[in-house]
Amino acid sequence: MILLGLVHNHQSECLNSECPLNSTDELYLPLTDSSSDRRSILSKDPILLYHLINSIYAEYAKSSNSTAVLHTTYAYFLFYQIGNNHTALLELNVAEKCDTNFQQKFTVYRSKRFIEQHLVIKYAASKEAQNNNGGRNFAELDVFIVITFESLYAKLQKEIEKSANDHIEFWSHLDS
């Protein structure tokens, strides 16, 4: 009852056009491979509630005062409830960069290793399935995409840092 009150209150006060409560688009949950039933009552549509929680987490994670605990909790939610492994790893990467104590850093590290191990096991199972049926499985593509994205993201960060340093050096020479 309290959750439904929170949902109805949020629906009446939310000004975000991307909020799932303000949208009429069909919502998809990859973990269960199912879509929402937008005609049902809010309490009968768990996919809508998952997407609402996801949008609230994402909104707070974008704020300037977000913490490692928030990003770690959001990563847990993405991994266990939504089934979005890639975004969960990205949130844990953001949590790593936050100023935290040793216990929080270890929690982030352990969570990242758990998700990566899950992806490796998923990849091994998909390799076995691929050998049995000769087709390409989505789990294999998921692992490949995550690894490729992380390497490209690291390269992008290095290039941005290099560009910023070049700009600083250029403008400092102009001032002299």
Backbone as ProteinMPNN parsed JSONL, in Angstrom:
{"seq_chain_A": "MILLGLVHNHQSECLNSECPLNSTDELYLPLTDSSSDRRSILSKDPILLYHLINSIYAEYAKSSNSTAVLHTTYAYFLFYQIGNNHTALLELNVAEKCDTNFQQKFTVYRSKRFIEQHLVIKYAASKEAQNNNGGRNFAELDVFIVITFESLYAKLQKEIEKSANDHIEFWSHLDS", "coords_chain_A": {"N_chain_A": [[0.81, -1.192, 0.0], [1.902, 1.246, 0.815], [3.9, 1.519, -1.092], [2.344, 1.775, -3.418], [1.079, 4.186, -2.839], [3.298, 5.875, -2.879], [3.969, 5.605, -5.584], [1.672, 6.675, -6.882], [1.767, 9.282, -5.851], [4.213, 10.114, -6.9], [3.584, 9.996, -9.593], [1.741, 12.052, -9.869], [3.286, 14.295, -9.241], [5.622, 14.269, -10.761], [7.686, 15.781, -13.144], [9.28, 15.003, -15.172], [9.629, 14.102, -18.488], [10.568, 11.714, -19.426], [9.972, 9.836, -17.575], [8.724, 6.653, -16.65], [6.073, 6.545, -15.789], [4.846, 8.701, -16.965], [4.965, 8.127, -19.579], [3.668, 6.431, -22.461], [4.715, 4.369, -23.779], [5.597, 0.95, -24.502], [7.137, -1.073, -22.072], [10.129, -2.937, -21.534], [11.545, -5.802, -20.0], [14.574, -7.21, -19.71], [15.54, -9.313, -18.107], [13.489, -11.135, -17.544], [12.538, -11.427, -20.044], [10.178, -10.161, -20.952], [7.33, -8.031, -21.613], [5.708, -4.965, -20.584], [2.339, -4.594, -19.392], [0.502, -2.124, -20.193], [-2.113, -1.489, -19.777], [-2.947, -2.522, -17.399], [-3.496, -2.333, -13.787], [-1.362, -0.331, -11.731], [-0.166, -1.763, -9.568], [-0.285, -4.327, -10.488], [1.553, -4.56, -12.463], [4.627, -5.359, -12.526], [6.841, -4.78, -14.107], [6.587, -2.141, -14.912], [6.904, -0.931, -12.41], [9.562, -1.682, -11.857], [10.88, -0.238, -13.879], [10.2, 2.331, -13.092], [11.529, 2.551, -10.609], [14.098, 2.259, -11.61], [14.329, 4.616, -13.156], [14.205, 6.544, -11.132], [16.508, 5.904, -9.612], [18.441, 6.41, -11.627], [18.109, 9.147, -12.004], [18.934, 10.197, -9.501], [21.545, 9.226, -9.487], [22.734, 10.743, -11.444], [23.015, 13.169, -10.247], [25.035, 15.752, -8.723], [25.992, 15.22, -6.188], [26.216, 12.475, -5.814], [26.991, 9.283, -4.385], [29.357, 6.6, -3.755], [28.019, 4.493, -2.595], [25.391, 4.837, -3.489], [25.752, 4.446, -6.273], [26.683, 1.808, -6.231], [24.501, 0.448, -5.121], [22.622, 0.989, -7.098], [23.843, -0.396, -9.192], [23.607, -3.039, -8.235], [20.812, -3.248, -8.324], [20.376, -2.961, -11.109], [21.693, -5.241, -12.046], [20.558, -7.501, -10.653], [17.715, -7.136, -10.678], [16.867, -5.903, -13.097], [18.53, -7.029, -15.012], [20.539, -5.984, -16.54], [23.569, -6.214, -17.371], [25.733, -4.838, -18.503], [25.298, -2.034, -18.013], [25.305, -2.158, -15.254], [27.992, -2.784, -14.725], [29.121, -0.418, -15.668], [28.096, 1.439, -13.828], [29.386, 0.526, -11.536], [31.988, 1.136, -12.244], [31.841, 3.912, -12.149], [31.331, 4.185, -9.43], [33.758, 3.317, -8.42], [35.381, 5.489, -8.905], [34.534, 7.389, -7.151], [35.085, 9.173, -4.07], [35.829, 7.202, -1.497], [35.706, 5.036, 1.44], [37.832, 2.281, 2.553], [36.308, -0.086, 2.893], [34.028, 0.343, 1.279], [35.278, 0.556, -1.211], [36.234, -2.051, -1.446], [33.815, -3.448, -1.542], [32.787, -2.516, -3.967], [34.777, -3.495, -5.686], [34.499, -6.28, -5.25], [31.883, -6.661, -6.158], [32.127, -5.954, -8.869], [33.882, -7.978, -9.737], [32.254, -10.196, -9.288], [30.136, -9.802, -11.134], [31.601, -9.805, -13.509], [32.603, -12.423, -13.404], [30.198, -13.781, -13.585], [29.507, -13.093, -16.197], [31.57, -14.385, -17.562], [30.987, -17.073, -17.029], [28.49, -17.202, -18.222], [29.289, -16.715, -20.828], [30.854, -19.003, -21.305], [28.878, -20.964, -21.177], [27.344, -20.176, -23.356], [29.176, -20.603, -25.392], [29.33, -23.358, -25.341], [26.711, -23.977, -26.051], [26.736, -22.861, -28.568], [28.52, -24.5, -29.889], [26.995, -26.784, -29.898], [24.656, -26.129, -31.369], [25.544, -24.569, -33.481], [24.968, -21.865, -33.876], [25.048, -18.312, -33.141], [25.08, -16.991, -29.907], [23.304, -14.736, -27.714], [24.512, -14.164, -25.264], [27.24, -14.424, -25.712], [27.682, -12.293, -27.45], [27.039, -10.235, -25.697], [29.114, -10.319, -23.756], [31.295, -9.779, -25.425], [30.609, -7.211, -26.31], [30.67, -5.758, -23.887], [33.378, -5.985, -23.123], [34.652, -4.788, -25.323], [33.497, -2.214, -25.234], [34.408, -1.263, -22.724], [37.185, -1.121, -23.158], [37.312, 0.75, -25.252], [36.135, 2.918, -23.97], [38.011, 3.475, -21.975], [40.15, 4.261, -23.593], [38.99, 6.543, -24.739], [38.721, 8.2, -22.467], [41.439, 8.645, -21.887], [42.211, 10.035, -24.188], [40.603, 12.314, -23.994], [41.653, 13.436, -21.669], [44.263, 13.943, -22.565], [43.712, 15.792, -24.607], [42.598, 17.884, -23.094], [44.819, 18.603, -21.548], [46.513, 19.496, -23.607], [45.052, 21.719, -24.492], [45.164, 23.334, -22.201], [47.914, 23.769, -22.052], [48.307, 25.134, -24.489], [46.76, 27.505, -24.108], [48.081, 28.555, -21.924], [50.551, 29.218, -23.01], [49.799, 31.286, -24.676], [49.096, 33.268, -22.893], [51.551, 33.988, -21.832]], "CA_chain_A": [[0.0, 0.0, 0.0], [2.774, 2.414, 0.885], [4.553, 1.628, -2.393], [1.375, 2.316, -4.373], [0.918, 5.604, -2.51], [4.487, 6.538, -3.4], [3.866, 5.623, -7.05], [0.639, 7.64, -7.267], [2.284, 10.603, -5.519], [5.246, 10.424, -7.894], [2.917, 10.195, -10.888], [1.094, 13.364, -9.9], [4.243, 15.377, -9.06], [6.792, 14.136, -11.622], [7.699, 16.65, -14.317], [10.205, 14.417, -16.142], [8.889, 13.498, -19.603], [11.091, 10.378, -19.661], [9.525, 8.968, -16.492], [7.85, 5.607, -17.179], [4.673, 6.79, -15.454], [4.336, 9.716, -17.879], [5.121, 7.609, -20.934], [2.71, 5.383, -22.833], [5.452, 3.353, -24.517], [5.68, -0.358, -23.879], [8.401, -1.24, -21.364], [10.672, -4.282, -21.686], [12.432, -6.25, -18.932], [15.38, -8.266, -20.312], [15.778, -10.431, -17.204], [12.411, -12.116, -17.714], [12.174, -11.396, -21.465], [8.752, -9.867, -21.021], [6.955, -6.629, -21.791], [4.705, -4.512, -19.631], [0.95, -4.465, -19.811], [0.216, -0.748, -19.798], [-3.543, -1.338, -19.457], [-3.237, -3.062, -16.072], [-3.322, -1.461, -12.634], [0.066, -0.19, -11.421], [0.306, -2.805, -8.669], [-0.272, -5.599, -11.204], [2.556, -4.477, -13.514], [5.934, -5.196, -11.884], [7.817, -4.222, -15.049], [6.454, -0.687, -14.785], [7.51, -0.544, -11.139], [11.017, -1.795, -12.023], [11.342, 0.886, -14.68], [10.062, 3.533, -12.269], [12.659, 2.543, -9.673], [15.291, 2.497, -12.425], [14.406, 6.035, -13.518], [14.514, 7.3, -9.915], [17.935, 5.676, -9.363], [19.236, 7.101, -12.648], [18.028, 10.585, -11.739], [19.789, 10.512, -8.358], [22.939, 8.92, -9.83], [23.242, 11.84, -12.274], [23.201, 14.379, -9.445], [26.438, 16.047, -8.431], [26.388, 14.723, -4.878], [26.01, 11.035, -5.725], [28.05, 8.604, -3.653], [29.683, 5.247, -4.199], [26.967, 3.597, -2.104], [24.278, 4.974, -4.414], [26.101, 3.802, -7.535], [26.76, 0.369, -5.987], [23.129, -0.026, -4.961], [22.022, 1.049, -8.433], [24.413, -1.504, -9.965], [22.93, -4.257, -7.764], [19.455, -3.233, -8.87], [20.458, -3.224, -12.548], [22.128, -6.614, -12.287], [19.654, -8.526, -10.119], [16.306, -6.936, -10.97], [16.654, -5.56, -14.499], [19.291, -7.943, -15.852], [21.364, -5.186, -17.434], [24.932, -6.431, -16.887], [26.622, -3.804, -19.032], [25.112, -0.788, -17.268], [25.727, -2.418, -13.878], [29.444, -2.625, -14.698], [29.428, 1.009, -15.819], [27.819, 2.098, -12.541], [30.451, 0.161, -10.609], [33.159, 1.927, -12.636], [31.621, 5.259, -11.61], [31.476, 4.076, -7.974], [35.19, 3.211, -8.137], [36.003, 6.804, -9.005], [34.071, 8.232, -6.044], [35.931, 9.19, -2.886], [35.197, 6.28, -0.547], [36.599, 4.368, 2.372], [38.344, 0.999, 2.082], [35.24, -1.076, 2.855], [33.215, 0.592, 0.098], [36.089, 0.187, -2.372], [36.25, -3.505, -1.532], [32.485, -3.86, -1.979], [32.711, -2.231, -5.401], [35.665, -4.453, -6.343], [33.89, -7.611, -5.172], [30.707, -6.659, -7.033], [32.608, -5.989, -10.255], [34.415, -9.318, -10.014], [31.127, -11.124, -9.337], [29.435, -9.616, -12.408], [32.492, -10.278, -14.563], [32.606, -13.889, -13.332], [28.903, -14.196, -14.118], [29.59, -12.961, -17.654], [32.454, -15.44, -18.063], [30.221, -18.33, -16.971], [27.473, -17.073, -19.264], [29.995, -16.85, -22.094], [31.225, -20.413, -21.467], [27.652, -21.709, -21.487], [26.937, -19.852, -24.718], [30.122, -21.275, -26.28], [28.913, -24.755, -25.402], [25.475, -23.995, -26.845], [27.098, -22.538, -29.947], [29.102, -25.714, -30.45], [25.929, -27.771, -30.072], [23.678, -25.767, -32.401], [26.202, -23.881, -34.584], [24.528, -20.472, -33.989], [25.644, -17.345, -32.226], [24.207, -16.739, -28.772], [23.335, -13.348, -27.26], [25.433, -14.018, -24.135], [28.563, -14.214, -26.284], [27.714, -10.922, -27.943], [27.009, -9.363, -24.53], [30.471, -10.283, -23.205], [32.128, -9.097, -26.408], [30.25, -5.793, -26.292], [31.151, -5.168, -22.631], [34.838, -5.888, -23.174], [34.991, -3.776, -26.33], [33.102, -0.895, -24.749], [35.293, -0.832, -21.644], [38.485, -0.73, -23.7], [37.126, 1.999, -25.992], [35.846, 3.957, -22.991], [39.287, 3.829, -21.353], [40.896, 5.028, -24.6], [38.342, 7.845, -24.848], [39.093, 8.995, -21.299], [42.836, 9.058, -22.048], [42.261, 11.048, -25.239], [40.006, 13.538, -23.45], [42.644, 14.007, -20.752], [45.353, 14.467, -23.391], [43.2, 16.993, -25.266], [42.479, 18.935, -22.078], [46.187, 19.061, -21.227], [46.987, 20.276, -24.758], [44.365, 23.012, -24.458], [45.723, 24.101, -21.082], [49.256, 24.188, -22.451], [48.157, 26.125, -25.549], [46.3, 28.784, -23.563], [49.098, 29.098, -21.026], [51.574, 29.833, -23.851], [49.256, 32.539, -25.198], [49.11, 34.256, -21.816], [52.92, 34.388, -21.488]], "C_chain_A": [[0.856, 1.26, 0.0], [3.459, 2.631, -0.455], [3.599, 2.206, -3.432], [1.107, 3.796, -4.11], [2.092, 6.419, -3.031], [4.416, 6.661, -4.925], [2.834, 6.653, -7.499], [1.08, 9.079, -6.974], [3.338, 11.032, -6.547], [4.617, 10.731, -9.25], [2.3, 11.589, -10.968], [2.099, 14.518, -9.839], [5.407, 15.367, -10.041], [6.651, 15.009, -12.87], [8.59, 16.106, -15.431], [9.411, 13.706, -17.24], [9.368, 12.081, -19.894], [10.688, 9.395, -18.562], [8.575, 7.907, -17.054], [6.367, 5.811, -16.858], [4.039, 7.804, -16.397], [4.384, 9.266, -19.333], [4.067, 6.547, -21.208], [3.387, 4.278, -23.637], [5.464, 2.04, -23.751], [7.067, -0.52, -23.265], [8.825, -2.704, -21.434], [11.614, -4.587, -20.531], [13.264, -7.419, -19.455], [15.58, -9.492, -19.42], [14.732, -11.524, -17.378], [11.942, -12.214, -19.155], [10.674, -11.18, -21.627], [8.526, -8.366, -21.162], [5.847, -6.27, -20.817], [3.32, -4.499, -20.262], [0.477, -3.115, -19.326], [-1.262, -0.529, -19.455], [-3.863, -1.794, -18.04], [-3.031, -2.003, -14.99], [-1.835, -1.449, -12.268], [0.592, -1.332, -10.562], [0.397, -4.161, -9.354], [0.794, -5.632, -12.288], [3.939, -4.267, -12.896], [6.984, -4.595, -12.812], [7.777, -2.701, -14.994], [7.103, -0.203, -13.496], [9.033, -0.633, -11.203], [11.562, -0.616, -12.817], [11.211, 2.211, -13.928], [11.221, 3.642, -11.285], [13.952, 2.839, -10.422], [15.424, 3.976, -12.775], [14.729, 6.903, -12.302], [15.994, 7.147, -9.556], [18.795, 6.478, -10.343], [19.249, 8.605, -12.419], [18.935, 10.986, -10.58], [21.26, 10.25, -8.672], [23.562, 10.019, -10.68], [23.531, 13.097, -11.457], [24.667, 14.533, -9.049], [26.896, 15.479, -7.096], [26.136, 13.224, -4.724], [27.231, 10.386, -5.072], [28.285, 7.216, -4.218], [28.601, 4.257, -3.753], [25.756, 3.646, -3.038], [24.561, 4.252, -5.726], [26.177, 2.282, -7.377], [25.368, -0.226, -5.845], [22.411, -0.038, -6.299], [22.548, -0.084, -9.308], [23.797, -2.838, -9.549], [21.53, -4.352, -8.356], [19.464, -3.571, -10.361], [20.802, -4.68, -12.828], [21.075, -7.639, -11.87], [18.202, -8.356, -10.553], [16.024, -6.698, -12.455], [17.365, -6.541, -15.421], [20.176, -7.221, -16.848], [22.81, -5.212, -16.931], [25.864, -5.295, -17.287], [26.508, -2.513, -18.226], [25.503, -0.96, -15.806], [27.243, -2.267, -13.751], [29.845, -1.152, -14.837], [29.191, 1.76, -14.515], [28.884, 1.758, -11.513], [31.752, 0.885, -10.959], [33.041, 3.351, -12.11], [31.823, 5.239, -10.091], [32.947, 3.965, -7.579], [35.87, 4.572, -8.095], [35.561, 7.76, -7.898], [35.048, 8.13, -4.878], [35.253, 8.365, -1.797], [36.22, 5.74, 0.45], [36.963, 2.981, 1.835], [37.237, -0.047, 1.949], [34.354, -0.893, 1.617], [33.976, 0.242, -1.176], [36.127, -1.326, -2.547], [34.899, -4.048, -2.006], [32.317, -3.642, -3.477], [33.558, -3.243, -6.178], [35.033, -5.852, -6.39], [32.676, -7.715, -6.093], [31.108, -6.73, -8.498], [33.11, -7.371, -10.618], [33.289, -10.344, -10.105], [30.4, -11.021, -10.677], [30.306, -10.102, -13.565], [32.556, -11.801, -14.582], [31.302, -14.451, -13.885], [28.922, -14.146, -15.646], [30.483, -14.044, -18.262], [31.722, -16.778, -18.075], [29.151, -18.337, -18.053], [28.09, -17.264, -20.649], [30.367, -18.311, -22.353], [29.999, -21.256, -21.814], [27.191, -21.427, -22.908], [27.866, -20.483, -25.74], [29.729, -22.737, -26.457], [27.642, -24.89, -26.235], [25.767, -23.714, -28.31], [27.697, -23.766, -30.622], [28.038, -26.765, -30.727], [24.99, -27.414, -31.211], [24.265, -24.944, -33.543], [25.809, -22.425, -34.748], [25.242, -19.587, -33.003], [24.639, -16.997, -31.143], [24.362, -15.289, -28.312], [24.3, -13.145, -26.104], [26.848, -13.763, -24.633], [28.699, -12.785, -26.782], [27.755, -9.933, -26.786], [28.402, -9.215, -23.93], [31.39, -9.51, -24.141], [31.867, -7.596, -26.387], [30.788, -5.112, -25.039], [32.657, -4.975, -22.679], [35.269, -4.81, -24.155], [34.662, -2.376, -25.828], [34.047, -0.398, -23.675], [36.653, -0.404, -22.183], [38.374, 0.585, -24.478], [36.861, 3.17, -25.05], [37.129, 4.416, -22.304], [40.138, 4.65, -22.32], [40.311, 6.434, -24.745], [38.719, 8.74, -23.678], [40.525, 9.496, -21.402], [42.96, 10.162, -23.097], [41.669, 12.376, -24.77], [40.999, 14.228, -22.508], [43.804, 14.625, -21.531], [44.927, 15.766, -24.079], [43.091, 18.154, -24.282], [43.849, 19.483, -21.699], [46.76, 19.892, -22.361], [46.345, 21.658, -24.787], [44.917, 23.903, -23.353], [47.101, 24.631, -21.447], [49.194, 25.287, -23.515], [47.775, 27.482, -24.983], [47.305, 29.388, -22.589], [50.235, 29.741, -21.815], [51.084, 31.166, -24.427], [49.302, 33.652, -24.153], [50.517, 34.783, -21.535], [53.466, 35.401, -22.438]], "O_chain_A": [[0.574, 2.217, -0.72], [3.593, 3.765, -0.915], [4.002, 3.04, -4.243], [0.929, 4.572, -5.049], [1.911, 7.517, -3.558], [4.764, 7.701, -5.485], [3.105, 7.431, -8.414], [0.8, 9.987, -7.756], [3.345, 12.176, -7.002], [5.07, 11.625, -9.964], [2.336, 12.228, -12.019], [1.807, 15.609, -10.329], [6.12, 16.365, -10.146], [5.63, 14.977, -13.557], [8.648, 16.684, -16.516], [8.614, 12.813, -16.954], [8.655, 11.316, -20.543], [11.046, 8.219, -18.636], [7.703, 8.235, -17.859], [5.503, 5.306, -17.574], [2.828, 7.775, -16.612], [3.888, 9.965, -20.216], [3.627, 5.847, -20.296], [2.725, 3.359, -24.12], [5.356, 2.013, -22.525], [8.064, -0.141, -23.88], [7.985, -3.603, -21.398], [12.396, -3.728, -20.124], [12.731, -8.514, -19.632], [15.769, -10.597, -19.928], [15.061, -12.71, -17.361], [11.045, -12.999, -19.462], [9.995, -11.917, -22.342], [9.403, -7.552, -20.871], [5.145, -7.136, -20.295], [3.159, -4.406, -21.479], [0.088, -2.973, -18.167], [-1.619, 0.511, -18.901], [-4.939, -1.488, -17.525], [-2.475, -0.933, -15.236], [-1.134, -2.441, -12.471], [1.695, -1.822, -10.807], [1.081, -5.057, -8.858], [0.93, -6.644, -12.975], [4.383, -3.128, -12.753], [7.927, -3.96, -12.339], [8.82, -2.047, -15.027], [7.78, 0.825, -13.49], [9.726, 0.233, -10.669], [12.598, -0.055, -12.46], [12.029, 3.112, -14.114], [11.825, 4.706, -11.146], [14.804, 3.58, -9.931], [16.52, 4.532, -12.698], [15.449, 7.893, -12.427], [16.662, 8.13, -9.235], [19.753, 7.14, -9.944], [20.272, 9.261, -12.615], [19.629, 12.0, -10.659], [22.132, 10.968, -8.183], [24.777, 10.213, -10.649], [24.223, 13.996, -11.934], [25.431, 13.569, -9.045], [28.095, 15.277, -6.9], [25.869, 12.754, -3.617], [28.352, 10.879, -5.192], [27.519, 6.722, -5.046], [28.307, 3.295, -4.461], [25.164, 2.61, -3.343], [23.706, 3.526, -6.234], [25.783, 1.546, -8.281], [25.089, -1.292, -6.393], [21.672, -0.975, -6.601], [21.791, -0.671, -10.082], [23.497, -3.675, -10.4], [21.117, -5.41, -8.83], [18.654, -4.374, -10.823], [20.256, -5.282, -13.753], [20.738, -8.538, -12.641], [17.517, -9.355, -10.776], [15.057, -7.228, -13.001], [16.858, -6.853, -16.499], [20.528, -7.779, -17.887], [23.225, -4.345, -16.162], [26.688, -4.848, -16.489], [27.522, -1.959, -17.802], [25.983, -0.015, -15.18], [27.728, -1.687, -12.779], [30.796, -0.699, -14.199], [29.988, 2.618, -14.136], [29.251, 2.607, -10.701], [32.535, 1.213, -10.067], [34.033, 3.934, -11.673], [32.414, 6.162, -9.529], [33.344, 4.46, -6.524], [36.821, 4.78, -7.341], [36.152, 8.826, -7.729], [35.747, 7.128, -4.721], [34.233, 8.772, -1.243], [37.425, 5.958, 0.319], [36.462, 2.56, 0.792], [37.231, -0.816, 0.988], [33.975, -1.875, 0.98], [33.397, -0.302, -2.116], [36.059, -1.825, -3.67], [34.85, -5.001, -2.784], [31.764, -4.494, -4.174], [33.12, -3.781, -7.195], [35.032, -6.513, -7.429], [32.469, -8.745, -6.735], [30.509, -7.47, -9.278], [32.798, -7.884, -11.693], [33.362, -11.267, -10.916], [30.082, -12.041, -11.289], [29.808, -10.738, -14.494], [32.564, -12.407, -15.653], [31.301, -15.474, -14.57], [28.412, -15.05, -16.308], [30.195, -14.559, -19.342], [31.831, -17.533, -19.041], [28.931, -19.349, -18.717], [27.497, -17.89, -21.527], [30.219, -18.805, -23.47], [30.077, -22.157, -22.649], [26.702, -22.324, -23.594], [27.43, -20.86, -26.827], [29.785, -23.286, -27.558], [27.518, -25.817, -27.035], [25.115, -24.27, -29.194], [27.415, -24.04, -31.789], [28.156, -27.544, -31.673], [24.564, -28.299, -31.953], [23.548, -24.644, -34.498], [26.276, -21.784, -35.69], [25.961, -20.069, -32.127], [23.472, -16.737, -31.435], [25.419, -14.684, -28.495], [24.861, -12.058, -25.966], [27.58, -12.97, -24.04], [29.723, -12.141, -26.557], [28.427, -8.906, -26.874], [28.827, -8.1, -23.626], [32.178, -8.677, -23.692], [32.804, -6.8, -26.442], [31.31, -4.0, -25.119], [33.159, -3.912, -22.312], [36.151, -4.007, -23.852], [35.464, -1.455, -25.983], [34.453, 0.764, -23.7], [37.217, 0.581, -21.708], [39.253, 1.44, -24.372], [37.311, 4.287, -25.305], [37.318, 5.61, -22.075], [40.774, 5.623, -21.915], [41.057, 7.407, -24.862], [39.008, 9.921, -23.874], [40.808, 10.64, -21.048], [43.722, 11.112, -22.918], [42.18, 13.441, -25.115], [41.162, 15.448, -22.548], [44.273, 15.711, -21.191], [45.694, 16.728, -24.125], [43.454, 19.284, -24.611], [44.017, 20.693, -21.548], [47.427, 20.895, -22.11], [47.013, 22.652, -25.071], [45.114, 25.1, -23.56], [47.421, 25.792, -21.188], [49.945, 26.26, -23.447], [48.383, 28.495, -25.328], [47.37, 30.609, -22.446], [50.831, 30.711, -21.346], [51.885, 32.077, -24.639], [49.517, 34.819, -24.478], [50.667, 35.905, -21.051], [54.607, 35.839, -22.286]]}, "name": "protein", "num_of_chains": 1, "seq": "MILLGLVHNHQSECLNSECPLNSTDELYLPLTDSSSDRRSILSKDPILLYHLINSIYAEYAKSSNSTAVLHTTYAYFLFYQIGNNHTALLELNVAEKCDTNFQQKFTVYRSKRFIEQHLVIKYAASKEAQNNNGGRNFAELDVFIVITFESLYAKLQKEIEKSANDHIEFWSHLDS"}
